[in-house]
Amino acid sequence: MKRILVVDDERQITRMLRASLQSSGYSVTVANDGMEAYAQFESERPDLIITDLAMPNMNGTELTQAVRRVASTPIIVLSVRDSDAMKVSALDQGADDYLTKPFSITELLARIRALLRRTEPAEEKAALRVELGDFVLDTEAHTVSLRGEHLHLTPKEFDLLRVFLQNAGKVLTHKLLLRAVWGPSGEDQPEYLRVLVGQLRKKLDRGGVRYIQSEPWVGYRIRPEGDAASS
């Protein structure tokens, strides 16, 4: 059963969407603001997100940006704002589709089906196996090899390396990595990340080749092919 996260501060909307989506065979989780939604996204990893734009704490655009830093989960924006500029902005920030309120539930269901069909094969492949540069990471088997050599990683080291490889080449902030590996409760514990990165580097770096680069005051990035000049 596909899982959908519905995010809107209007409870009438969330009640209607929950009932309609559940009757169509989906499992539905509801959040009333962006911060709550992101916490649920991290813990449940839904197959698709439906979000309003104007919300307290974290708006729909900020939620979309946060999700896009770590995942390609399909996102549909629902909004009363129907200007072309608003639609373009939402799509540019990472949304996959945009519906203006009021909308037809039949049309929404059709767009959900289309997005799930389009993204499912790529997501399943990415979730199960990542082959980049010198690395092969298999999420299902929970194994990693580096240049053909099996690595023995702790669960947290594996989670951290998986996040790095799924975002290869990108600078990942300390906060984003802390949330991805430890959840919202870990984002105020930067020492966790320093220690874990140090442990992982000891297992990855060899022969003068380093894989995890530090970006001072910002975070880290991985170069899957290695970099003798990285620091």
C-alpha positions in Angstrom: 0.0 0.0 0.0 1.4 3.4 -1.0 1.8 5.9 1.7 0.9 9.6 1.2 1.7 12.5 3.6 -0.9 15.3 3.5 0.2 18.7 4.8 -2.2 21.6 5.3 -3.1 23.8 8.2 -6.8 23.7 7.2 -8.2 20.7 9.0 -11.2 20.5 6.8 -8.9 20.0 3.8 -6.9 17.3 5.6 -10.0 15.5 6.7 -11.4 15.5 3.1 -8.1 14.4 1.6 -7.6 11.6 4.2 -11.1 10.2 3.5 -10.7 10.4 -0.3 -7.3 8.9 -0.4 -8.0 6.1 2.0 -11.1 5.1 0.1 -8.8 4.9 -3.0 -6.5 2.5 -1.3 -3.7 4.7 0.1 -2.3 4.9 3.6 -2.5 8.5 4.7 -0.6 10.5 7.3 -1.6 14.1 8.1 0.5 17.1 9.3 -0.8 20.6 10.0 2.5 22.5 9.4 5.8 22.1 7.6 7.9 21.2 10.7 5.6 18.5 11.7 5.5 17.2 8.1 9.2 17.1 7.8 9.5 15.1 11.0 6.9 12.6 9.7 8.7 12.5 6.3 12.0 11.5 8.0 10.4 8.8 10.2 8.0 7.3 7.7 9.4 8.1 4.3 6.1 8.4 2.4 5.8 7.5 -1.3 4.3 10.9 -2.1 3.7 14.3 -0.4 0.7 16.6 -0.9 1.3 20.0 0.6 -0.2 23.5 0.9 2.1 26.5 0.4 1.0 28.9 3.2 1.5 27.3 6.6 3.0 28.3 9.9 6.5 27.3 11.2 7.7 26.0 7.8 5.8 26.8 4.6 5.3 24.5 1.6 8.2 25.9 -0.3 10.6 25.4 2.6 9.3 21.9 3.1 9.8 21.1 -0.5 13.4 22.4 -0.4 14.1 20.4 2.7 12.8 17.1 1.2 14.6 17.7 -2.0 18.0 17.9 -0.2 17.7 14.3 0.8 15.1 12.6 -1.5 13.2 12.6 -4.8 9.8 11.8 -3.2 7.1 13.1 -5.5 5.5 16.4 -4.2 2.2 17.9 -5.3 1.5 21.4 -4.2 -2.1 22.5 -3.5 -2.7 26.2 -3.3 -5.3 29.0 -3.7 -2.6 31.0 -5.5 -3.1 30.4 -9.2 -0.6 32.8 -10.8 1.8 31.4 -13.3 4.7 33.0 -11.4 3.7 31.1 -8.2 3.3 27.8 -10.1 6.7 28.2 -11.8 8.3 29.1 -8.4 6.9 26.0 -6.7 8.1 23.7 -9.6 11.5 25.4 -9.6 11.9 24.7 -5.9 11.3 21.0 -6.5 7.6 20.3 -6.6 6.5 17.8 -9.3 2.9 19.1 -9.8 0.7 22.0 -8.8 -3.1 22.1 -8.4 -5.1 25.2 -7.6 -7.8 25.1 -4.9 -10.6 24.3 -5.2 -9.6 21.2 -7.2 -11.3 18.0 -8.4 -10.4 15.0 -6.3 -10.7 12.9 -9.5 -8.0 15.0 -11.1 -5.8 14.9 -8.0 -6.1 11.0 -7.9 -5.1 10.9 -11.5 -2.0 13.0 -11.0 -1.1 10.9 -7.9 -1.2 7.7 -10.0 0.8 9.3 -12.8 3.5 10.5 -10.4 3.8 7.2 -8.7 4.0 5.3 -12.0 6.7 7.7 -13.2 8.9 7.7 -10.2 8.5 4.2 -8.7 11.1 2.3 -10.8 13.8 4.9 -10.3 13.1 5.2 -6.6 13.1 1.4 -6.1 16.4 1.1 -7.9 18.0 4.0 -6.0 16.7 2.7 -2.7 18.1 -0.8 -3.3 21.5 -0.3 -4.9 23.8 2.6 -5.5 26.9 2.2 -7.8 29.0 5.3 -8.0 32.7 5.8 -8.5 34.6 3.3 -6.3 31.5 2.4 -4.3 28.7 -0.2 -4.5 26.1 0.2 -1.7 23.2 -2.3 -1.4 20.5 -1.1 1.0 18.5 -4.3 0.9 21.5 -6.5 1.8 23.0 -3.7 3.9 26.4 -4.2 2.3 29.1 -1.8 1.0 32.1 -2.4 -1.1 34.9 0.0 -2.0 37.0 -0.9 -5.0 35.7 -4.4 -4.8 36.6 -4.8 -1.1 33.8 -5.4 1.4 33.5 -2.8 4.2 32.4 -3.5 7.7 30.3 -0.5 8.8 28.2 0.2 11.8 24.5 0.9 11.2 25.1 4.7 11.6 28.2 4.6 9.4 26.1 2.8 6.7 23.3 5.4 7.0 25.7 8.3 6.7 27.4 6.8 3.7 24.1 6.1 2.0 23.0 9.7 2.4 26.3 10.9 1.0 26.2 8.6 -2.0 22.5 9.4 -2.8 23.6 13.1 -2.9 27.1 12.6 -4.5 28.9 15.8 -5.3 26.5 18.0 -3.3 27.4 19.9 -0.2 25.3 18.5 2.6 25.0 20.8 5.7 25.7 19.6 9.2 22.1 20.1 10.2 20.8 18.1 7.2 23.1 15.2 7.9 22.3 15.2 11.6 18.6 15.1 10.8 19.0 12.4 8.2 21.0 10.0 10.4 19.7 10.8 13.9 16.4 12.5 13.3 15.2 15.9 14.5 16.5 15.2 18.0 20.1 15.0 16.7 20.4 18.3 14.9 21.7 20.1 18.0 24.5 17.5 18.6 27.2 18.4 16.0 29.7 16.4 17.9 27.8 13.2 16.8 28.5 14.0 13.2 32.2 14.9 13.7 32.8 11.6 15.4 30.9 9.6 12.8 32.6 11.3 9.9 36.0 10.6 11.5 35.1 6.9 12.0 33.9 6.6 8.4 36.9 8.3 6.9 39.2 5.9 8.7 37.4 3.0 6.9 37.2 4.7 3.5 40.5 6.6 3.0 43.5 4.6 1.8 46.6 5.1 -0.3 46.4 8.9 -0.1 42.9 9.0 -1.6 40.1 10.6 0.4 36.4 10.6 -0.3 34.7 12.8 2.2 35.5 16.5 1.8 35.0 19.1 4.6 33.3 22.4 3.6 34.3 24.7 6.5 31.4 26.0 8.6 28.9 24.4 6.2 29.1 20.6 6.0 30.6 17.8 3.9 30.4 16.4 0.4 31.5 13.0 -1.0 33.5 12.4 -4.2 32.8 8.7 -5.0 35.8 8.5 -7.3 38.1 9.8 -4.6 40.3 12.9 -4.5 43.9 12.9 -3.4 43.7 16.6 -2.8 40.6 16.6 -0.6 40.7 17.6 3.0 
